[in-house]
Amino acid sequence: MSDTLKQKALFIGYGHLAKSLTSRKLLSLLNIHAINSKNEIKNINLKKKISNNNCTYEYVFLLTRPKTFLSTGTQFQKYISKDTIIISCMAGIKFSTIEQILKTKKIIRIMPNVMASNNKSQTHLYVKNKKLISNYLINLLSSFGKVINVKNEDQINFATSVYGSGPAFIAYIVSSFLKASKKLAKPFNINEVEVLELFKNVLEINTTSKMLDSFISSISSKKGTTQAGVNFLKSQKMEKIIYTTLYKAYKRAKEIDSEQKRAKTE
């Protein structure tokens, strides 16, 4: 698509998540400008700063920190026209708060994750006004990966916990397994790639929780090595630890909006 036919989008905030969203496919569909933490505007497609910006944007992506948006969000009203659709990627900030700060009702909330750069994000979407969803918009969001529609705003908090923060929790677990394997392997050498392939291979042949449970049982003989390790994990309440990890992230997402507004009034 030629640049003259592309619609324009503004990214407010250009951190890790924003950069992961700007895949080659998205750049082929949109002319993207981005405001960084220094309030500088950059043309992402052309990789250059913009000194005089008189653009009107079809889409404005909210990718800044919630605290920043709540304290300075009104200044972004100047980039919004009556036709602009706001796409919020912020954790915890409700529709009602965005409406109040930006003075618009054309809002969509999504929760993508950093794997969007590889078209692997499971992006949850919630919108009150279904008329805002066009085939073009779905095509844009599909550049991140799979799009999952949800029925209420609280499901975005759930998605923030499991799908937004989840990749970091999974990476921490895998990293811990790798480090423990290395520690146990001394003075032998261990190939990290082979250990990572172990995770990949287990998940490739077990695609449900039921299959995973059966898989564990099939290789856990009484008084054997596997059973010794599994029993220890159970004694440490591993399932409860994982649940509490996800719950804390979910609870934090629910707190952000009211907590920041309360701090603003004090």
Secondary structure, DSSP 8 states (H G I E B T S, - for coil): --TTTSEEEEEE--SHHHHHH--HHHHHHEEEEEE-TTS-EEETTTTEEESS-----SEEEE-S-HHHHHHHGGGGGGG--TT-EEEE--SS--HHHHHHHHT---EEEEE--GGGGGT-EEEEEEES-GGG--HHHHHHHHTTEEEEE-SSTHHHHHHIIIIISHHHHHHHHHHHHHHHHHHHHTTS---HHHHHHHHHHHHHH--SHHHHHHHHHHT--TTSHHHHHHHHHHHTTHHHHHHHHHHHHHHHHHHHHHHHHHHHH-
